[in-house]
Amino acid sequence: MSIELALTLCKRSFYFLESAKSNYRRGYYDVACVEAEIAVQLLVKALYNLMGYEHPRSHRIRELLSSLAMQIDDTEISKAIRQYIRDRRKELIILEDSRRMGQYDLLMIDHDRVSIAIETANEVYEMLKNIWIRIYGGWCID
């Protein structure tokens, strides 16, 4: 795995999250949910590459985070990730399901669901960003 790939995925993740927030403000809830979920996926996968591992071939946020917790050598960080998954299980499921709903379902995503999805994506993103900085010593965005 390369640092270049990790940096590229990290930057894409940032752009997807920024776009999700913008689309949320514009009322494009379906698109915002899809982008928020993609942003989190990409940042988890970027961290895998940063640590020198190949990321799992999964799109489920909880599974990706759980696998990441097992790969990280720092016990404190690993415990924090697992605790977050336990504490925010419902919200993580909403984020995961919102991507599928935003892409494929007939029903439009409502304000409550998108609010939870965006808030959860922000929380996960900040947690992963802090882990990235702790491991790498800097952030992928200047």
Phi and psi restraints in degrees (value plus and minus 20) as a CYANA .aco file:
   2 SER   PHI    -137.7   -97.7
   2 SER   PSI     132.7   172.7
   3 ILE   PHI     -85.6   -45.6
   3 ILE   PSI     -51.8   -11.8
   4 GLU   PHI     -83.1   -43.1
   4 GLU   PSI     -62.1   -22.1
   5 LEU   PHI     -85.6   -45.6
   5 LEU   PSI     -62.4   -22.4
   6 ALA   PHI     -79.3   -39.3
   6 ALA   PSI     -66.1   -26.1
   7 LEU   PHI     -84.7   -44.7
   7 LEU   PSI     -60.4   -20.4
   8 THR   PHI     -83.7   -43.7
   8 THR   PSI     -67.4   -27.4
   9 LEU   PHI     -83.4   -43.4
   9 LEU   PSI     -59.0   -19.0
  10 CYS   PHI     -82.0   -42.0
  10 CYS   PSI     -66.4   -26.4
  11 LYS   PHI     -84.0   -44.0
  11 LYS   PSI     -61.7   -21.7
  12 ARG   PHI     -81.0   -41.0
  12 ARG   PSI     -61.2   -21.2
  13 SER   PHI     -77.8   -37.8
  13 SER   PSI     -66.8   -26.8
  14 PHE   PHI     -78.4   -38.4
  14 PHE   PSI     -65.1   -25.1
  15 TYR   PHI     -85.2   -45.2
  15 TYR   PSI     -60.1   -20.1
  16 PHE   PHI     -83.9   -43.9
  16 PHE   PSI     -61.2   -21.2
  17 LEU   PHI     -87.1   -47.1
  17 LEU   PSI     -62.1   -22.1
  18 GLU   PHI     -82.1   -42.1
  18 GLU   PSI     -61.0   -21.0
  19 SER   PHI     -85.6   -45.6
  19 SER   PSI     -59.5   -19.5
  20 ALA   PHI     -80.5   -40.5
  20 ALA   PSI     -64.5   -24.5
  21 LYS   PHI     -83.3   -43.3
  21 LYS   PSI     -61.4   -21.4
  22 SER   PHI     -84.4   -44.4
  22 SER   PSI     -65.6   -25.6
  23 ASN   PHI     -86.6   -46.6
  23 ASN   PSI     -52.7   -12.7
  24 TYR   PHI     -81.4   -41.4
  24 TYR   PSI     -68.1   -28.1
  25 ARG   PHI     -82.4   -42.4
  25 ARG   PSI     -52.2   -12.2
  26 ARG   PHI    -102.3   -62.3
  26 ARG   PSI     -28.0    12.0
  27 GLY   PHI      69.7   109.7
  27 GLY   PSI      -8.0    32.0
  28 TYR   PHI    -110.6   -70.6
  28 TYR   PSI      50.3    90.3
  29 TYR   PHI     -83.3   -43.3
  29 TYR   PSI     -61.6   -21.6
  30 ASP   PHI     -80.8   -40.8
  30 ASP   PSI     -67.7   -27.7
  31 VAL   PHI     -84.7   -44.7
  31 VAL   PSI     -61.4   -21.4
  32 ALA   PHI     -79.7   -39.7
  32 ALA   PSI     -61.8   -21.8
  33 CYS   PHI     -86.2   -46.2
  33 CYS   PSI     -62.8   -22.8
  34 VAL   PHI     -81.7   -41.7
  34 VAL   PSI     -66.8   -26.8
  35 GLU   PHI     -87.1   -47.1
  35 GLU   PSI     -57.6   -17.6
  36 ALA   PHI     -83.4   -43.4
  36 ALA   PSI     -62.9   -22.9
  37 GLU   PHI     -86.9   -46.9
  37 GLU   PSI     -61.4   -21.4
  38 ILE   PHI     -82.5   -42.5
  38 ILE   PSI     -61.2   -21.2
  39 ALA   PHI     -77.2   -37.2
  39 ALA   PSI     -65.5   -25.5
  40 VAL   PHI     -86.6   -46.6
  40 VAL   PSI     -65.3   -25.3
  41 GLN   PHI     -75.2   -35.2
  41 GLN   PSI     -68.0   -28.0
  42 LEU   PHI     -83.5   -43.5
  42 LEU   PSI     -58.3   -18.3
  43 LEU   PHI     -90.5   -50.5
  43 LEU   PSI     -58.4   -18.4
  44 VAL   PHI     -80.1   -40.1
  44 VAL   PSI     -66.6   -26.6
  45 LYS   PHI     -86.8   -46.8
  45 LYS   PSI     -54.0   -14.0
  46 ALA   PHI     -83.2   -43.2
  46 ALA   PSI     -60.5   -20.5
  47 LEU   PHI     -83.2   -43.2
  47 LEU   PSI     -59.9   -19.9
  48 TYR   PHI     -75.8   -35.8
  48 TYR   PSI     -68.6   -28.6
  49 ASN   PHI     -85.1   -45.1
  49 ASN   PSI     -58.1   -18.1
  50 LEU   PHI     -79.9   -39.9
  50 LEU   PSI     -57.5   -17.5
  51 MET   PHI    -103.9   -63.9
  51 MET   PSI     -23.3    16.7
  52 GLY   PHI      70.8   110.8
  52 GLY   PSI      -4.5    35.5
  53 TYR   PHI    -130.7   -90.7
  53 TYR   PSI     134.3   174.3
  54 GLU   PHI    -102.2   -62.2
  54 GLU   PSI     113.6   153.6
  55 HIS   PHI     -95.6   -55.6
  55 HIS   PSI     132.5   172.5
  56 PRO   PHI     -82.6   -42.6
  56 PRO   PSI     130.6   170.6
  57 ARG   PHI    -109.2   -69.2
  57 ARG   PSI      48.9    88.9
  58 SER   PHI    -156.8  -116.8
  58 SER   PSI     136.1   176.1
  59 HIS   PHI    -134.9   -94.9
  59 HIS   PSI     -16.9    23.1
  60 ARG   PHI    -108.5   -68.5
  60 ARG   PSI      98.5   138.5
  61 ILE   PHI     -77.3   -37.3
  61 ILE   PSI     -66.6   -26.6
  62 ARG   PHI     -81.5   -41.5
  62 ARG   PSI     -60.7   -20.7
  63 GLU   PHI     -86.0   -46.0
  63 GLU   PSI     -63.0   -23.0
  64 LEU   PHI     -83.2   -43.2
  64 LEU   PSI     -64.0   -24.0
  65 LEU   PHI     -85.8   -45.8
  65 LEU   PSI     -61.8   -21.8
  66 SER   PHI     -81.4   -41.4
  66 SER   PSI     -64.1   -24.1
  67 SER   PHI     -84.5   -44.5
  67 SER   PSI     -59.5   -19.5
  68 LEU   PHI     -82.3   -42.3
  68 LEU   PSI     -62.9   -22.9
  69 ALA   PHI     -78.7   -38.7
  69 ALA   PSI     -55.3   -15.3
  70 MET   PHI     -93.4   -53.4
  70 MET   PSI     -47.1    -7.1
  71 GLN   PHI    -103.3   -63.3
  71 GLN   PSI     -45.3    -5.3
  72 ILE   PHI     -96.7   -56.7
  72 ILE   PSI     110.8   150.8
  73 ASP   PHI     -93.2   -53.2
  73 ASP   PSI     -47.9    -7.9
  74 ASP   PHI     -94.7   -54.7
  74 ASP   PSI      91.8   131.8
  75 THR   PHI     -81.2   -41.2
  75 THR   PSI     -59.2   -19.2
  76 GLU   PHI     -81.8   -41.8
  76 GLU   PSI     -65.9   -25.9
  77 ILE   PHI     -86.2   -46.2
  77 ILE   PSI     -64.6   -24.6
  78 SER   PHI     -78.0   -38.0
  78 SER   PSI     -66.0   -26.0
  79 LYS   PHI     -83.7   -43.7
  79 LYS   PSI     -61.0   -21.0
  80 ALA   PHI     -82.9   -42.9
  80 ALA   PSI     -60.7   -20.7
  81 ILE   PHI     -84.4   -44.4
  81 ILE   PSI     -67.2   -27.2
  82 ARG   PHI     -82.7   -42.7
  82 ARG   PSI     -59.2   -19.2
  83 GLN   PHI     -85.8   -45.8
  83 GLN   PSI     -60.7   -20.7
  84 TYR   PHI     -80.4   -40.4
  84 TYR   PSI     -64.1   -24.1
  85 ILE   PHI     -80.0   -40.0
  85 ILE   PSI     -63.3   -23.3
  86 ARG   PHI     -85.8   -45.8
  86 ARG   PSI     -66.2   -26.2
  87 ASP   PHI     -89.3   -49.3
  87 ASP   PSI     -52.4   -12.4
  88 ARG   PHI    -136.9   -96.9
  88 ARG   PSI       7.7    47.7
  89 ARG   PHI     -73.3   -33.3
  89 ARG   PSI     -69.1   -29.1
  90 LYS   PHI     -79.3   -39.3
  90 LYS   PSI     -65.3   -25.3
  91 GLU   PHI     -88.3   -48.3
  91 GLU   PSI     -57.8   -17.8
  92 LEU   PHI     -85.1   -45.1
  92 LEU   PSI     -57.6   -17.6
  93 ILE   PHI     -84.5   -44.5
  93 ILE   PSI     -60.8   -20.8
  94 ILE   PHI     -81.0   -41.0
  94 ILE   PSI     -63.7   -23.7
  95 LEU   PHI     -81.1   -41.1
  95 LEU   PSI     -67.0   -27.0
  96 GLU   PHI     -81.4   -41.4
  96 GLU   PSI     -68.3   -28.3
  97 ASP   PHI     -87.6   -47.6
  97 ASP   PSI     -50.2   -10.2
  98 SER   PHI     -85.8   -45.8
  98 SER   PSI     -50.8   -10.8
  99 ARG   PHI     -84.4   -44.4
  99 ARG   PSI     -69.2   -29.2
 100 ARG   PHI     -80.2   -40.2
 100 ARG   PSI     -66.0   -26.0
 101 MET   PHI     -82.4   -42.4
 101 MET   PSI     -63.0   -23.0
 102 GLY   PHI     -87.1   -47.1
 102 GLY   PSI     -44.8    -4.8
 103 GLN   PHI    -113.1   -73.1
 103 GLN   PSI     -61.1   -21.1
 104 TYR   PHI    -141.4  -101.4
 104 TYR   PSI     -40.2    -0.2
 105 ASP   PHI    -101.5   -61.5
 105 ASP   PSI     137.0   177.0
 106 LEU   PHI     -94.1   -54.1
 106 LEU   PSI     -55.5   -15.5
 107 LEU   PHI     -94.0   -54.0
 107 LEU   PSI     120.2   160.2
 108 MET   PHI    -100.4   -60.4
 108 MET   PSI     128.8   168.8
 109 ILE   PHI     -97.3   -57.3
 109 ILE   PSI     114.0   154.0
 110 ASP   PHI    -109.6   -69.6
 110 ASP   PSI     151.9   191.9
 111 HIS   PHI     -80.4   -40.4
 111 HIS   PSI     -61.2   -21.2
 112 ASP   PHI     -82.4   -42.4
 112 ASP   PSI     -65.9   -25.9
 113 ARG   PHI     -84.8   -44.8
 113 ARG   PSI     -65.2   -25.2
 114 VAL   PHI     -86.9   -46.9
 114 VAL   PSI     -54.8   -14.8
 115 SER   PHI     -81.9   -41.9
 115 SER   PSI     -64.2   -24.2
 116 ILE   PHI     -84.8   -44.8
 116 ILE   PSI     -64.0   -24.0
 117 ALA   PHI     -82.2   -42.2
 117 ALA   PSI     -65.5   -25.5
 118 ILE   PHI     -87.0   -47.0
 118 ILE   PSI     -64.5   -24.5
 119 GLU   PHI     -81.0   -41.0
 119 GLU   PSI     -63.8   -23.8
 120 THR   PHI     -86.1   -46.1
 120 THR   PSI     -63.6   -23.6
 121 ALA   PHI     -78.9   -38.9
 121 ALA   PSI     -62.4   -22.4
 122 ASN   PHI     -81.5   -41.5
 122 ASN   PSI     -63.7   -23.7
 123 GLU   PHI     -81.8   -41.8
 123 GLU   PSI     -69.5   -29.5
 124 VAL   PHI     -82.7   -42.7
 124 VAL   PSI     -62.8   -22.8
 125 TYR   PHI     -78.9   -38.9
 125 TYR   PSI     -66.0   -26.0
 126 GLU   PHI     -84.9   -44.9
 126 GLU   PSI     -60.2   -20.2
 127 MET   PHI     -81.1   -41.1
 127 MET   PSI     -67.1   -27.1
 128 LEU   PHI     -89.2   -49.2
 128 LEU   PSI     -56.2   -16.2
 129 LYS   PHI     -80.6   -40.6
 129 LYS   PSI     -63.6   -23.6
 130 ASN   PHI     -84.6   -44.6
 130 ASN   PSI     -57.3   -17.3
 131 ILE   PHI     -85.5   -45.5
 131 ILE   PSI     -65.0   -25.0
 132 TRP   PHI     -75.2   -35.2
 132 TRP   PSI     -69.8   -29.8
 133 ILE   PHI     -83.0   -43.0
 133 ILE   PSI     -58.6   -18.6
 134 ARG   PHI     -85.8   -45.8
 134 ARG   PSI     -58.6   -18.6
 135 ILE   PHI     -97.9   -57.9
 135 ILE   PSI     -66.3   -26.3
 136 TYR   PHI    -115.4   -75.4
 136 TYR   PSI     -45.5    -5.5
 137 GLY   PHI      70.3   110.3
 137 GLY   PSI     -22.2    17.8
 138 GLY   PHI    -178.6  -138.6
 138 GLY   PSI    -198.5  -158.5
 139 TRP   PHI    -136.3   -96.3
 139 TRP   PSI     137.0   177.0
 140 CYS   PHI     -96.9   -56.9
 140 CYS   PSI     -36.3     3.7
 141 ILE   PHI    -126.1   -86.1
 141 ILE   PSI     108.7   148.7
